[in-house]
Amino acid sequence: MSTLKIPAILIDLGHVGENGLPVNPAPWFQQELDLCKEWGFRLQSSNNRVSLKFDQDQLVPYWLQKETPAIAWDWLRVNGYLRLESTNSEALELARKGAPGGTLVFAEEQTAGRGRSGRSWFSNRGKSLCFTIVLRPTQPARFWPLLTHVASVSLFETIEELCWDGIIPHPLELDLKWPNDVLISGKKCAGILLETTTDTENPAAVVGLGINVRPGSVPESLESVATNLDEMAGATVPRRQFLVRFLQKLQQCYLVFEHGKHGELLERWKSHSSMWNGADVWIADGDVGWNAVTCGLNEIGALMVRTPEGQVETILAGDVSVRRIVKE
C-alpha cells in the first residue's frame, strides 16, 4: 500500500480552531474531508463551515506541535502520515537530509514497521502510537546505546505519571525488560528501536517507539505475551495526551544523557526494572542459547550476566535476545 500523508486540510483545521473553515465546493476539498472522516478524525459541520472537534486523542500535527514544550530542542517539527512503511526509515532519511533534533515522524498505520533484529512490528490503523524522533547527540558515539534507556525510562515514567494524575485510574504493574521493552503485568506493551546514521559529518540517532494502546493493537497470535494499555488501564487513554507527555519526559531524560549524567540515567532504569540483577534469563544468539543470571549493567547499558560456569559476560543489545525464565 502506498504512503499517505496527513491531509493538508487537517493541518489547516487544527490551526483555525473551533471557527473552522468555509465549505469549499472544489472536489479536492470534499475528497480531503472524506479522507479525514475515513481515518476517524472528528469533523463537524455547521452554517456552511467545517471544523475539527477538539479532544486529547486525535493526532493532529498543529496540536502536537503547540502542546509539546520545547526543552531539549527549539520546537517540535511534526511529519504526520496516515499510512507509512516505517517511521524509523522515514526519520533516518530526514536525518540524512539534515533534519534537526526534535523532528517527529508519526503514522496512524505502518505497513512495514520493524522492531529489533529485523523483526516486524504489527501496526493496526488508529490502535497504536507509532512514531520516531530524530536526535542529534553531542555525547561520544560509544554512549549512544544509552538512548534506548532514555526512551524506556521516559515511557515508564510517563505511564506512571498518568496513573498518578488519574488519567489511568489505578496503578499498573510496570517493568522494563532489557534492552527495549516496557511490560505491563509481565506482557509487552511497547518496544523501542534505536538506529543511527553512518554520516560522520552529520551524525544522528533516531528513536522509534511502538506502543499498543487500543484493543486490537496486538495480533491474536501474540496475545499471550503482549497487551495493550487501554485494557490494562480499564480506561481509554487519550493518545495525543500520552504522546505529548512522553515527548516532554523524553526531552528531560535526554538532557540528563547530554549532560553526561549516564550513571544517573542507568540508576533510574534499574529502579524501574526487575531483571537487571539476579534474574534467571535465557540468552538466544541465533540458533544457540544458554541460561545465565543477570548481574548488572555496564557504562553503556549493556547487560552483564553470569554463566552457570561462573563466568561474567557482556551482552550487547544488537547481538542477542534475552528472555526471563519464570520458575514454577
KEKEDREN-96175 format. One record per residue (C-alpha): residue number from 0; residue in three letters; chain; x, y, z negated. Coordinates in steps of 0.02 Angstrom, whole numbers, plus 32768, in hexadecimal, padded with zeros to 4 digits. Example, Ala and Ser with C-alpha at 12.3 -4.5 7.8 and 13.67 -1.06 7.14 Angstrom:
+-----+---------+--------+------+------+------+
: num : residuo : cadena :   xx :   yy :   zz :
+-----+---------+--------+------+------+------+
:   0 :     Ala :      A : 8267 : 7F1F : 7E7A :
:   1 :     Ser :      A : 82AC : 7FCB : 7E9B :
+-----+---------+--------+------+------+------+
end
This chain:
+-----+---------+--------+------+------+------+
: num : residuo : cadena :   xx :   yy :   zz :
+-----+---------+--------+------+------+------+
:   0 :     Met :      A : 8000 : 8000 : 8000 :
:   1 :     Ser :      A : 803C : 80AF : 802A :
:   2 :     Thr :      A : 8077 : 8135 : 7FB2 :
:   3 :     Leu :      A : 7FEB : 81A9 : 7F7D :
:   4 :     Lys :      A : 8011 : 824F : 7F2B :
:   5 :     Ile :      A : 7FA2 : 82A9 : 7EAF :
:   6 :     Pro :      A : 7F2B : 8310 : 7F1E :
:   7 :     Ala :      A : 7F59 : 83C7 : 7F2A :
:   8 :     Ile :      A : 7EA9 : 83F7 : 7EF8 :
:   9 :     Leu :      A : 7EC1 : 83A1 : 7E50 :
:  10 :     Ile :      A : 7F56 : 8410 : 7E2D :
:  11 :     Asp :      A : 7EEE : 84A9 : 7E5B :
:  12 :     Leu :      A : 7E5D : 8472 : 7DEE :
:  13 :     Gly :      A : 7ED3 : 845C : 7D5C :
:  14 :     His :      A : 7F10 : 850F : 7D73 :
:  15 :     Val :      A : 7E68 : 8566 : 7D82 :
:  16 :     Gly :      A : 7E17 : 8516 : 7CEA :
:  17 :     Glu :      A : 7D5D : 8512 : 7CC4 :
:  18 :     Asn :      A : 7D2E : 8595 : 7D47 :
:  19 :     Gly :      A : 7D5E : 851B : 7DCE :
:  20 :     Leu :      A : 7D6B : 8537 : 7E88 :
:  21 :     Pro :      A : 7CE5 : 8569 : 7F06 :
:  22 :     Val :      A : 7CAC : 84D6 : 7F6F :
:  23 :     Asn :      A : 7D02 : 84D9 : 8018 :
:  24 :     Pro :      A : 7CA2 : 848E : 80AC :
:  25 :     Ala :      A : 7D44 : 8456 : 80FF :
:  26 :     Pro :      A : 7D50 : 8398 : 8111 :
:  27 :     Trp :      A : 7DFA : 8390 : 80B9 :
:  28 :     Phe :      A : 7DAE : 83E0 : 801E :
:  29 :     Gln :      A : 7D28 : 835B : 800A :
:  30 :     Gln :      A : 7DA4 : 82D1 : 8034 :
:  31 :     Glu :      A : 7E16 : 8308 : 7FA6 :
:  32 :     Leu :      A : 7D83 : 8316 : 7F2E :
:  33 :     Asp :      A : 7D4D : 8267 : 7F5E :
:  34 :     Leu :      A : 7DFD : 8227 : 7F40 :
:  35 :     Cys :      A : 7E01 : 8276 : 7E94 :
:  36 :     Lys :      A : 7D59 : 8226 : 7E69 :
:  37 :     Glu :      A : 7D93 : 817D : 7EAB :
:  38 :     Trp :      A : 7E27 : 8182 : 7E35 :
:  39 :     Gly :      A : 7DBE : 81B0 : 7D9E :
:  40 :     Phe :      A : 7DDC : 826A : 7D8A :
:  41 :     Arg :      A : 7D49 : 82C0 : 7D35 :
:  42 :     Leu :      A : 7D07 : 8340 : 7DB1 :
:  43 :     Gln :      A : 7C6B : 83A5 : 7D91 :
:  44 :     Ser :      A : 7C08 : 8417 : 7E05 :
:  45 :     Ser :      A : 7B9C : 84AF : 7DDF :
:  46 :     Asn :      A : 7B65 : 854A : 7E40 :
:  47 :     Asn :      A : 7BC3 : 8514 : 7EDC :
:  48 :     Arg :      A : 7C66 : 8504 : 7E7A :
:  49 :     Val :      A : 7CC8 : 846C : 7E46 :
:  50 :     Ser :      A : 7D32 : 845C : 7DAA :
:  51 :     Leu :      A : 7D94 : 83D9 : 7D4A :
:  52 :     Lys :      A : 7D4F : 83AA : 7CA0 :
:  53 :     Phe :      A : 7DD7 : 83C4 : 7C1E :
:  54 :     Asp :      A : 7E08 : 8335 : 7BAC :
:  55 :     Gln :      A : 7EA5 : 82EA : 7B5F :
:  56 :     Asp :      A : 7EAA : 8253 : 7BD2 :
:  57 :     Gln :      A : 7EB8 : 8284 : 7C88 :
:  58 :     Leu :      A : 7F68 : 828E : 7CD1 :
:  59 :     Val :      A : 7F5A : 8339 : 7D21 :
:  60 :     Pro :      A : 8006 : 837F : 7D50 :
:  61 :     Tyr :      A : 7FE4 : 8433 : 7D1B :
:  62 :     Trp :      A : 7F9D : 83FE : 7C73 :
:  63 :     Leu :      A : 8033 : 838C : 7C54 :
:  64 :     Gln :      A : 80AA : 8419 : 7C7C :
:  65 :     Lys :      A : 804D : 8499 : 7C13 :
:  66 :     Glu :      A : 8039 : 842A : 7B7A :
:  67 :     Thr :      A : 80EA : 83E3 : 7B73 :
:  68 :     Pro :      A : 815F : 8454 : 7B0F :
:  69 :     Ala :      A : 820D : 847A : 7B55 :
:  70 :     Ile :      A : 828D : 843C : 7AD7 :
:  71 :     Ala :      A : 8317 : 83E3 : 7B36 :
:  72 :     Trp :      A : 82F3 : 842F : 7BE1 :
:  73 :     Asp :      A : 82B3 : 84D7 : 7C20 :
:  74 :     Trp :      A : 820B : 8494 : 7C5D :
:  75 :     Leu :      A : 81BB : 83F2 : 7C92 :
:  76 :     Arg :      A : 81BB : 83D5 : 7D4E :
:  77 :     Val :      A : 812B : 835F : 7D75 :
:  78 :     Asn :      A : 8120 : 82ED : 7E0D :
:  79 :     Gly :      A : 8079 : 8293 : 7E07 :
:  80 :     Tyr :      A : 803D : 8201 : 7E71 :
:  81 :     Leu :      A : 7F9F : 819C : 7E7B :
:  82 :     Arg :      A : 7FFF : 810C : 7EC8 :
:  83 :     Leu :      A : 80BA : 80F1 : 7ED2 :
:  84 :     Glu :      A : 812D : 805C : 7EE6 :
:  85 :     Ser :      A : 8199 : 8085 : 7E4F :
:  86 :     Thr :      A : 81AA : 8122 : 7DE4 :
:  87 :     Asn :      A : 825F : 80F2 : 7DBF :
:  88 :     Ser :      A : 828B : 80E5 : 7E77 :
:  89 :     Glu :      A : 823B : 818D : 7E9B :
:  90 :     Ala :      A : 8292 : 81DF : 7E06 :
:  91 :     Leu :      A : 833A : 8198 : 7E3D :
:  92 :     Glu :      A : 8321 : 81E1 : 7EEA :
:  93 :     Leu :      A : 82F3 : 828A : 7EA1 :
:  94 :     Ala :      A : 838B : 8283 : 7E2F :
:  95 :     Arg :      A : 83FE : 8261 : 7EC3 :
:  96 :     Lys :      A : 83B5 : 82FB : 7F17 :
:  97 :     Gly :      A : 83DE : 8365 : 7E7E :
:  98 :     Ala :      A : 8340 : 8360 : 7E15 :
:  99 :     Pro :      A : 8366 : 83AB : 7D6A :
: 100 :     Gly :      A : 834B : 835B : 7CC1 :
: 101 :     Gly :      A : 8295 : 8363 : 7C90 :
: 102 :     Thr :      A : 8254 : 8328 : 7D39 :
: 103 :     Leu :      A : 81C1 : 82B3 : 7D1B :
: 104 :     Val :      A : 817B : 8234 : 7D96 :
: 105 :     Phe :      A : 80D9 : 81DD : 7D69 :
: 106 :     Ala :      A : 8061 : 816C : 7DC7 :
: 107 :     Glu :      A : 7FB2 : 812E : 7DA3 :
: 108 :     Glu :      A : 7FE0 : 808E : 7DFE :
: 109 :     Gln :      A : 8086 : 803E : 7E2D :
: 110 :     Thr :      A : 808E : 7FC0 : 7EB9 :
: 111 :     Ala :      A : 8141 : 7F88 : 7E98 :
: 112 :     Gly :      A : 8161 : 7FB9 : 7DE5 :
: 113 :     Arg :      A : 81F5 : 7F62 : 7D98 :
: 114 :     Gly :      A : 823E : 7F3A : 7CF0 :
: 115 :     Arg :      A : 82E9 : 7F05 : 7CB5 :
: 116 :     Ser :      A : 834D : 7E7F : 7D12 :
: 117 :     Gly :      A : 82E4 : 7E94 : 7DAF :
: 118 :     Arg :      A : 8240 : 7E5D : 7D5F :
: 119 :     Ser :      A : 819F : 7EA6 : 7DA1 :
: 120 :     Trp :      A : 8132 : 7F17 : 7D37 :
: 121 :     Phe :      A : 8075 : 7F03 : 7D49 :
: 122 :     Ser :      A : 801D : 7FAA : 7D60 :
: 123 :     Asn :      A : 7F61 : 7FB3 : 7D74 :
: 124 :     Arg :      A : 7F0C : 8054 : 7DA9 :
: 125 :     Gly :      A : 7EEB : 80CA : 7D18 :
: 126 :     Lys :      A : 7F0B : 8044 : 7C94 :
: 127 :     Ser :      A : 7FBF : 806E : 7C66 :
: 128 :     Leu :      A : 803A : 80FB : 7C55 :
: 129 :     Cys :      A : 80C3 : 80E3 : 7CD8 :
: 130 :     Phe :      A : 8142 : 816F : 7CE1 :
: 131 :     Thr :      A : 81FA : 8199 : 7CEE :
: 132 :     Ile :      A : 825C : 822F : 7CB1 :
: 133 :     Val :      A : 82FE : 826E : 7CFE :
: 134 :     Leu :      A : 8389 : 8299 : 7C83 :
: 135 :     Arg :      A : 8433 : 82EC : 7C9D :
: 136 :     Pro :      A : 8498 : 82B0 : 7C07 :
: 137 :     Thr :      A : 8539 : 8309 : 7BD8 :
: 138 :     Gln :      A : 8574 : 827D : 7B65 :
: 139 :     Pro :      A : 85F8 : 8205 : 7BA9 :
: 140 :     Ala :      A : 85AA : 8183 : 7C1D :
: 141 :     Arg :      A : 85DD : 80F3 : 7BAC :
: 142 :     Phe :      A : 855B : 8130 : 7B2E :
: 143 :     Trp :      A : 84CD : 813B : 7BAD :
: 144 :     Pro :      A : 8488 : 808F : 7B7F :
: 145 :     Leu :      A : 844D : 80E6 : 7ADF :
: 146 :     Leu :      A : 83CA : 8140 : 7B48 :
: 147 :     Thr :      A : 8363 : 80A1 : 7B40 :
: 148 :     His :      A : 8368 : 80B3 : 7A83 :
: 149 :     Val :      A : 8339 : 816B : 7A93 :
: 150 :     Ala :      A : 829D : 8139 : 7AF4 :
: 151 :     Ser :      A : 826C : 80A6 : 7A85 :
: 152 :     Val :      A : 8280 : 810B : 79E4 :
: 153 :     Ser :      A : 821A : 8197 : 7A33 :
: 154 :     Leu :      A : 818F : 8121 : 7A66 :
: 155 :     Phe :      A : 8189 : 80C9 : 79BE :
: 156 :     Glu :      A : 8180 : 816F : 7961 :
: 157 :     Thr :      A : 80FD : 81B6 : 79D8 :
: 158 :     Ile :      A : 8088 : 8124 : 79B6 :
: 159 :     Glu :      A : 80AD : 8133 : 78FC :
: 160 :     Glu :      A : 8080 : 81EC : 78FC :
: 161 :     Leu :      A : 7FDF : 81CB : 795B :
: 162 :     Cys :      A : 7FB2 : 8155 : 78CC :
: 163 :     Trp :      A : 7FDD : 81D8 : 7849 :
: 164 :     Asp :      A : 7F72 : 825B : 78A4 :
: 165 :     Gly :      A : 7EDB : 81E7 : 78B1 :
: 166 :     Ile :      A : 7EDB : 81E0 : 796F :
: 167 :     Ile :      A : 7EFF : 8128 : 7953 :
: 168 :     Pro :      A : 7E89 : 8104 : 78C1 :
: 169 :     His :      A : 7EF6 : 8089 : 7861 :
: 170 :     Pro :      A : 7FAF : 805B : 7850 :
: 171 :     Leu :      A : 7FF6 : 7FE3 : 78D0 :
: 172 :     Glu :      A : 8078 : 7F5B : 78B8 :
: 173 :     Leu :      A : 8101 : 7FA6 : 7925 :
: 174 :     Asp :      A : 81AA : 7F5B : 794B :
: 175 :     Leu :      A : 823A : 7F7A : 79C2 :
: 176 :     Lys :      A : 827E : 7EE4 : 7A20 :
: 177 :     Trp :      A : 832F : 7EF9 : 7A5F :
: 178 :     Pro :      A : 8354 : 7F44 : 7AD7 :
: 179 :     Asn :      A : 82BB : 7F93 : 7B26 :
: 180 :     Asp :      A : 8211 : 7F57 : 7AE8 :
: 181 :     Val :      A : 8192 : 7F9F : 7A6F :
: 182 :     Leu :      A : 8127 : 7F1C : 7A1A :
: 183 :     Ile :      A : 8081 : 7F28 : 79C0 :
: 184 :     Ser :      A : 8058 : 7E95 : 7950 :
: 185 :     Gly :      A : 80E2 : 7E33 : 79A5 :
: 186 :     Lys :      A : 80A3 : 7E50 : 7A56 :
: 187 :     Lys :      A : 80F3 : 7EBD : 7ADA :
: 188 :     Cys :      A : 8099 : 7F62 : 7AF6 :
: 189 :     Ala :      A : 8120 : 7FC4 : 7B52 :
: 190 :     Gly :      A : 81C3 : 7FAE : 7BB0 :
: 191 :     Ile :      A : 8250 : 8024 : 7BDD :
: 192 :     Leu :      A : 82C3 : 8022 : 7C74 :
: 193 :     Leu :      A : 8361 : 808C : 7C75 :
: 194 :     Glu :      A : 83BA : 80A7 : 7D1B :
: 195 :     Thr :      A : 8444 : 811D : 7D51 :
: 196 :     Thr :      A : 8481 : 816D : 7DF1 :
: 197 :     Thr :      A : 852D : 8144 : 7E34 :
: 198 :     Asp :      A : 8551 : 81F6 : 7E6D :
: 199 :     Thr :      A : 85EB : 8229 : 7E08 :
: 200 :     Glu :      A : 85D4 : 82DF : 7E3A :
: 201 :     Asn :      A : 8522 : 82EC : 7DFE :
: 202 :     Pro :      A : 8501 : 825B : 7D85 :
: 203 :     Ala :      A : 8454 : 823C : 7D40 :
: 204 :     Ala :      A : 83F2 : 81BE : 7CDD :
: 205 :     Val :      A : 833B : 8193 : 7CF6 :
: 206 :     Val :      A : 82D5 : 8147 : 7C69 :
: 207 :     Gly :      A : 8237 : 80ED : 7CA0 :
: 208 :     Leu :      A : 81AB : 80B3 : 7C2E :
: 209 :     Gly :      A : 8118 : 8041 : 7C49 :
: 210 :     Ile :      A : 8098 : 8047 : 7BBC :
: 211 :     Asn :      A : 7FFF : 7FD7 : 7BB7 :
: 212 :     Val :      A : 7F74 : 804B : 7B7E :
: 213 :     Arg :      A : 7ECA : 800B : 7BB6 :
: 214 :     Pro :      A : 7E7D : 7F5D : 7BB8 :
: 215 :     Gly :      A : 7EA6 : 7F14 : 7C62 :
: 216 :     Ser :      A : 7F58 : 7F55 : 7C61 :
: 217 :     Val :      A : 7F9F : 7EA8 : 7C3C :
: 218 :     Pro :      A : 7F8D : 7E16 : 7CB5 :
: 219 :     Glu :      A : 7F2C : 7D82 : 7C6E :
: 220 :     Ser :      A : 7FC7 : 7D16 : 7C80 :
: 221 :     Leu :      A : 8025 : 7D86 : 7C05 :
: 222 :     Glu :      A : 7F9E : 7DA6 : 7B83 :
: 223 :     Ser :      A : 7FEE : 7D2B : 7B09 :
: 224 :     Val :      A : 808C : 7D96 : 7B00 :
: 225 :     Ala :      A : 8053 : 7E46 : 7B31 :
: 226 :     Thr :      A : 7FCB : 7EBC : 7AF7 :
: 227 :     Asn :      A : 7F84 : 7F6A : 7B13 :
: 228 :     Leu :      A : 7F7D : 7FFF : 7AA0 :
: 229 :     Asp :      A : 7EC1 : 801C : 7AA2 :
: 230 :     Glu :      A : 7E95 : 7F6C : 7A69 :
: 231 :     Met :      A : 7F15 : 7F6F : 79DE :
: 232 :     Ala :      A : 7EDE : 801C : 79A9 :
: 233 :     Gly :      A : 7E25 : 7FF4 : 79B1 :
: 234 :     Ala :      A : 7E0F : 809C : 7A07 :
: 235 :     Thr :      A : 7E28 : 80F2 : 7AAE :
: 236 :     Val :      A : 7ED0 : 814B : 7AA9 :
: 237 :     Pro :      A : 7ED3 : 81E5 : 7B1B :
: 238 :     Arg :      A : 7F5C : 81C5 : 7B9A :
: 239 :     Arg :      A : 7F93 : 8279 : 7BBC :
: 240 :     Gln :      A : 7F97 : 82A3 : 7B04 :
: 241 :     Phe :      A : 8000 : 8207 : 7AE8 :
: 242 :     Leu :      A : 8078 : 8236 : 7B76 :
: 243 :     Val :      A : 808B : 82EB : 7B3B :
: 244 :     Arg :      A : 80B0 : 82B1 : 7A8A :
: 245 :     Phe :      A : 8130 : 8235 : 7ACC :
: 246 :     Leu :      A : 8188 : 82B6 : 7B3A :
: 247 :     Gln :      A : 8197 : 832A : 7AA4 :
: 248 :     Lys :      A : 81E0 : 82A0 : 7A37 :
: 249 :     Leu :      A : 8251 : 8266 : 7AC5 :
: 250 :     Gln :      A : 82A0 : 8312 : 7AD3 :
: 251 :     Gln :      A : 82C0 : 8318 : 7A19 :
: 252 :     Cys :      A : 8313 : 826D : 7A19 :
: 253 :     Tyr :      A : 8373 : 8297 : 7AB8 :
: 254 :     Leu :      A : 83C1 : 832E : 7A64 :
: 255 :     Val :      A : 83FB : 82BD : 79D6 :
: 256 :     Phe :      A : 8453 : 8256 : 7A5C :
: 257 :     Glu :      A : 8497 : 82EE : 7AB7 :
: 258 :     His :      A : 84DE : 8336 : 7A15 :
: 259 :     Gly :      A : 8542 : 8296 : 7A00 :
: 260 :     Lys :      A : 84E1 : 8258 : 7968 :
: 261 :     His :      A : 84E0 : 81A7 : 79AA :
: 262 :     Gly :      A : 84EB : 8157 : 78FE :
: 263 :     Glu :      A : 8450 : 81B6 : 78C6 :
: 264 :     Leu :      A : 83F2 : 817B : 7961 :
: 265 :     Leu :      A : 8425 : 80C6 : 7944 :
: 266 :     Glu :      A : 83EF : 80CE : 788E :
: 267 :     Arg :      A : 8343 : 810B : 78C4 :
: 268 :     Trp :      A : 8338 : 807B : 7941 :
: 269 :     Lys :      A : 8369 : 7FFD : 78BB :
: 270 :     Ser :      A : 82E7 : 8043 : 7843 :
: 271 :     His :      A : 8261 : 801B : 78C3 :
: 272 :     Ser :      A : 829D : 7F6C : 78F1 :
: 273 :     Ser :      A : 8291 : 7EC6 : 7897 :
: 274 :     Met :      A : 830A : 7E6A : 7909 :
: 275 :     Trp :      A : 83B0 : 7EC7 : 7907 :
: 276 :     Asn :      A : 83F8 : 7E69 : 7872 :
: 277 :     Gly :      A : 83DC : 7DB9 : 7831 :
: 278 :     Ala :      A : 835C : 7D87 : 78B6 :
: 279 :     Asp :      A : 8364 : 7CDC : 790A :
: 280 :     Val :      A : 8365 : 7CFA : 79C6 :
: 281 :     Trp :      A : 8373 : 7C9A : 7A69 :
: 282 :     Ile :      A : 83E9 : 7CE8 : 7AE7 :
: 283 :     Ala :      A : 83CE : 7CBF : 7B9E :
: 284 :     Asp :      A : 8453 : 7CE4 : 7C20 :
: 285 :     Gly :      A : 8412 : 7CA3 : 7CC6 :
: 286 :     Asp :      A : 83FA : 7BE7 : 7CB2 :
: 287 :     Val :      A : 8461 : 7BE1 : 7C12 :
: 288 :     Gly :      A : 841C : 7C02 : 7B65 :
: 289 :     Trp :      A : 8451 : 7BF3 : 7AB0 :
: 290 :     Asn :      A : 8419 : 7C19 : 79FF :
: 291 :     Ala :      A : 8465 : 7CA5 : 7999 :
: 292 :     Val :      A : 8443 : 7D16 : 7904 :
: 293 :     Thr :      A : 8446 : 7DD3 : 791A :
: 294 :     Cys :      A : 84C6 : 7E33 : 78B2 :
: 295 :     Gly :      A : 84BD : 7EE9 : 78E4 :
: 296 :     Leu :      A : 84D3 : 7F65 : 7973 :
: 297 :     Asn :      A : 8574 : 7FAF : 79B3 :
: 298 :     Glu :      A : 8593 : 8068 : 79DB :
: 299 :     Ile :      A : 853B : 8060 : 7A84 :
: 300 :     Gly :      A : 84A6 : 7FFD : 7A44 :
: 301 :     Ala :      A : 84DE : 7F52 : 7A81 :
: 302 :     Leu :      A : 84A0 : 7EC1 : 7A16 :
: 303 :     Met :      A : 851C : 7E62 : 79AA :
: 304 :     Val :      A : 84F4 : 7DAA : 798B :
: 305 :     Arg :      A : 8543 : 7D1C : 792C :
: 306 :     Thr :      A : 8547 : 7C73 : 7983 :
: 307 :     Pro :      A : 852C : 7BCD : 7927 :
: 308 :     Glu :      A : 85E9 : 7BB9 : 792B :
: 309 :     Gly :      A : 85FE : 7C5C : 78CB :
: 310 :     Gln :      A : 8640 : 7CC3 : 795C :
: 311 :     Val :      A : 8602 : 7D77 : 796E :
: 312 :     Glu :      A : 85D4 : 7DA8 : 7A20 :
: 313 :     Thr :      A : 859A : 7E4B : 7A70 :
: 314 :     Ile :      A : 84FC : 7E41 : 7ADA :
: 315 :     Leu :      A : 84E7 : 7EC6 : 7B60 :
: 316 :     Ala :      A : 8437 : 7EF0 : 7B98 :
: 317 :     Gly :      A : 845D : 7EDC : 7C51 :
: 318 :     Asp :      A : 849F : 7E2C : 7C40 :
: 319 :     Val :      A : 8423 : 7DC4 : 7BDE :
: 320 :     Ser :      A : 8377 : 7DB5 : 7B93 :
: 321 :     Val :      A : 835C : 7DA3 : 7AD9 :
: 322 :     Arg :      A : 82C3 : 7D50 : 7A8E :
: 323 :     Arg :      A : 82A0 : 7D43 : 79D5 :
: 324 :     Ile :      A : 8285 : 7C93 : 7994 :
: 325 :     Val :      A : 81EB : 7C88 : 7926 :
: 326 :     Lys :      A : 8202 : 7BFE : 78A7 :
: 327 :     Glu :      A : 816E : 7B93 : 7878 :
+-----+---------+--------+------+------+------+
end
